[in-house]
Amino acid sequence: MKNYILIVLSLFTLLGSAQNARKYSNEFLNIGVDAAALGMSNSVVSHTADVNSGYWNPAGLVHLEDNQLAALHSSYFANIANYNYIAFAKPLDDRSTIAVSLIRFGVDDILDTTQLIDDQGNINYDRVSLFSTADYALTFSYARDLPIPGLSYGVNAKVVRRIIGDFANSWGFGLDLGVQFESDNDWKFGIMARDITTTFNAWSFDDDKLADIQNAIEGQNQTVPESTELTIPKLQIGMSKKFIFHYDYSLLASFDLNVRFEQNNDIISTSFASVNPALGFEFGYTDLVFLRGGVGNFQNELQIDNSEDLTFQPSLGLGFKYKGIQIDYAFTDIGDQSVALYSNVFSLKLDFSIFR
């Protein structure tokens, strides 16, 4: 009878597909932070060395010399969804650093029309209310240099909170582990293992709210979804090197392999794991202006005639750094999260050395 609640029903349809181990659980954590990294197609796991390392590879936090603050805002799906990120990092001593970051990805002011039509069939717009659906991730990071020269490690502890209005909410917990190594000839290597313990999410549902949408559309009964989900581990392996030309010019080249332990449409895919490469470049002038580019997200896309075409996602970026202030821009897609082609992303980074 209440056929005006398609948005709410679609949200629960997504939840209803839950399994004990979802392939695409907590996907908002795969979008990425920092426009500089997004402009290089996220191929930064080996050389990330600032406050944003808490997301990309916490081992890179050991390179901080002073406190740093970072922030990012971007909008997706014609400004329907907003993605916000803020992070702060602080060196503890010459060998260790801590950081904390917060991510929110949400859609606000969704119309709740479950009460639009009363039991007598009358339409009453005063019964319409608004609700939000939002995903939060709070991450605590710790990084430390190891006794072996050039080798460092970092650990993330994540708390995930997901909310769908008053209908459902969940808490989740997980761990990440990162390692970086810089060789004597300036080659850098990195490994980032995400959700190494599998990130666990436990959902709870409001039975009264669920009852409101039971039999809302004839023949499409909404059943209570699985109350638990697990995010399976992912692995990112990278290498990079920075070349200096005539003192003022630099070229940073980076290559990453993104490994997911599932079979999908990645360019290399088996029943055990799928591998997706990413390549990024950063041209710099006097450590002041940066031009970035990258290519990644290689997919074997199934066409309407059942043939497969290889597709990929390019990205571009610009950056400007003056003293302790850095502003970056990326023209890129939101990766495998979005049906939109491209997105514009801006980020800001502040090094507290500017105040000294």
N, C-alpha and C positions, 0 to 999 in steps of 0.2 A: 504494500500500500504506500509506504513512504519511498517513492521513487526519486527523491531529490538528494539522496545521500551518497552519490556515486564516489565522491572523494573519500569519504570515510570507509566505504566498502572496499575501495581499492587498497587502502592502507592495510586493512585486515586481510585482504587477499594475499598481500605480500607477506604478512606475518604467517598466514596459514600454510605457506609453502615451507615452513621451518622443518628441518631435519635435525638429528642429533649433532651433525657436523655440516653446517651450511657452507657452500662454496663461497658465497658472497656476503657473509656476515661482517658488520662493521666496515662496510666499504668506504664510508666517509673518511676513514683514516688512511686511505690510499690516494686521496686527492693530491696531497703534497702542500708544503708551505714554502715561502720565500720565492719571489718572482725570479731571482737570479738562478735558482735551481730549476724552476719550471721552464725557463728559457733555454736550458741545456738538456731538455727532455729527461730531467730527474737523474741524470748520470753524474751524481756527486758523492756517492758513498765513500770514495777513496780519498777525496780532498776536502770535504766539508770541514770547516775549522772556525765556526763562529757560534753564536747563540742558537742558530737554527739546526745545529748538529744534534740537538736533543731529539729532533724528529728524524733526520736523515741517517745519522750514525753517531750515537752519543760519545764514542771514542774521540771524535774530533773536538770535543769541548776542551780538551787539555791544552789546546793552542791559544785559548783566550789569555790576554794579558791584563784585562780589566773587565769590569762589569759591562754587560751588554743587554740591550732591550730590543725586541723585534715585534712588529705588528703587521698584519695583513688583512685586507678586506677584499672580497670579490663577490659578484652576484652571478647566478646561473639561471637558466630557464626563463629568460626575459624578465630578470629581477624578481622572480617568484621565490627563489631560494637564496639565502645569504650564507656566506662562509667567512668566519672570522677566526683570527688566530693572534695570540699574544704570548710572548715568552721572555723570560729573564734568566740570565746566567751569571754566576759569580765564581771566580777562582778562589779556592780555599787556601792554596799555597802554590809552590812552583810545580807541583806534580799532580794536583787534583782539582776538579771543578764540579760544581753542582748547578742544576738548572731546573726550572719548572715552566711548563707550558700549558695553555688551555686552548682547545679547539671547540668551536660551536658551528654546526651546520644545521640550519633549520628553515622551515617554512612557517610563517606566522599568519595570523588572521584568516584561518580556514573557516569557512561557513559550516557550522554544525546545524544541519536541518533535520535531525532525527525527530524533533518535536514540532516540525512545521505543520503537519497535519494531525489533528486530534482524532480521538476515537470515533467521532461523528462524521469525520471526513471534511471538516472545516479547515481552511488554510488560515493560519495566524502567523504573520511575519514577526510579531513580537516574541514569538517562541524561538526565533533563530538566534544563536549565540556564536561566538568565535572561539577557536582553540588553535594551538600551535603544536607542531611536531618538530622535535629538535633532538640532535645527537650531540653529546658532549664527551670530550676526552681530556682528562687532567693527567699530565705526565710528570713524574719526578725522575730526574736523570742524575747519574753520578759517573764521572770519568776519572781515570788515573793512568799516569805513565807507569810502565813496567820497567824493571831493571834492565831489560834488553834495549839498547839504544834504538830509537825510532818506533818502538812498539807501545801501543796504548790500547786500553779497553774501556768500554762504557756500558752501563746498564740502565734500562728504562723500567719503571714500574708504572703501569697505566690503570687508571680508574675510568671506566666508561659508563656513562649515564644516557639512556635513550628514553624519550617521552613521546607518547602520542596522545596529547590532550589528557582527559580523564579516563580514556579507554584502556591504556596499557602503559607500562613503564618497566624498565629493566636496569639492573646493575651488572657491570662486568669488570673483570680484573685480568691483567695479563702482564707478561714480561718480554722485553726485547734485549738482545745482546749484540754489541758491535765491537769490531776490532779494526785498527788501522796500523799500517806499517809503512815507514818511509825509508827507502834504501839509500846507500851512500851515493848513488848516481841520480838521486832526486826523483826516482820513480816512486809513486805512492800506490798502495794497495789497501783495499777495504772490504770488510764483510759485515753485513747487517742481517741478523736473523730476527725476524719479527714474530711475535706471538709464539715464542719457543716452547711455552708450556700449553699452547692453545689458549686463546683468550675466552674465558667463560662468561656468558651472559645468562642471567636468570630473569625471566619475565614474570610479571604479575598483571592480572587483568581485573577490571571492574565488572563484576557479574551483572550489575544493574544496567551498566552502559551496554554490555554485550546483548542483554535481553532486548534493549531498544531497537536493535537492528536485526534480530532474529526474524527470518521470513520477510525482511523488508522488500525483497524482490522475489516473487514467486519462483520456486524451483532453484533458488540460489541461497540456501540456508548457510549462515555463517557459523562455523564450528570454532571452538576454542583452539587456538594454535598450540604447538609445542611450547612448553614453558622454559625450555633451555636451548641454548645454541652454543656452538664452539667455533671459533675462528681458527682455521688450520694454519700452521706455520708457513712463512714465506722467507725466501733467502735472496739477498741482493749482493752480488760480487762485482767489484769494480777495480779499475786501475786507471791512473792518470799521470800526466807529466806536464810541467810548465816550462816553456822555452822563452828565453829572453833574447831580443834582437836590438842591437844598438842602444842598450840601456833603457830606452824609453818605451819600447814596444814588447809586448808579451803575447804568447799564445798558450792557452791551457787546453789540452786535448784529454778527453775522458771517455772511457768505455765501460759500460755496465752490462751485466747479465742478471735479469730478474727471473727468479725461479719460483714457481708455485707448484705445490705437490698435488696436482690434479691434472686431468686431461681437458683441454679447451682448444680455442682456435689460435693459440700462439704459433709463431712460425716453426718452432720445434715443440712437438707435443707427443708424449707417450702416456701410457696408463699410469706411470709412476710420477712423472713430473712434466711441466711445460716450461719452456725457456723463451724469454723475450729479450732481445738485445736493445740497447739504447746507446747512442753516440752523441756527445756534446762538445761544443767548442766555445771558448771565450777569448776574444781579442781585447787586449787592454792597452791603454796609452797613459803612461806615467802614473799608473795606479789611480787614475782619476775618472776616465771614461771607459766603458766596456760595451762591446757588441757581442751578443751571444746567439748561438744557433744550435739546433739539435734535431735528431730524428729518433723516433722510438715507436712503441706500441704496434709492432709488426703483427698483422693478423691475416690468417687465411679465411677470407670472407666468402661465405656460401652465396652464390648467385641464384637468380630465379630459375635458371636452367640446370641447377644442381652442379654447376662448375664452381671452381674456387679461384678467387683473385687475391693476390697479395696486396694488402693495403698497409699504409704506415702513417704516422702522425708527425708532421714537422712542427717546429716551434722556433720562435724568434724572441730576442730580448734585448733590452738596453739597460745600462746602469750608470749611475753617477755617484762618486764618492768624494767628499771633501772633508778633511780632518776626520771627525768621528761620526759623520752623518752619511748614510748611504741610502739612496732611493733607487729602486729597481722596478722595471716593467717587463711583463712577458705577454706575448700574444700566442696563446696556445689553447689546446682543448683540455677539458677536465679529465682526459684519459678515458678509461673504459667505463666511466661513471655516467657519461652524458650522451644524449642524442644530438645535442647542439654541436656545430662544427668547431667553433673557436670561442675563446673567452679572453677577456682582457684582465690582467691581474697586476696590482700594484702592491709593493711592500716597502716597509721602512725599517732601517736598522740604526740604532744609536749606540755608539761606543762611549762609555762614561769618561774616557780619557779626555774628551773635549772639555770637560769641566775642570781639568787639572792644569 
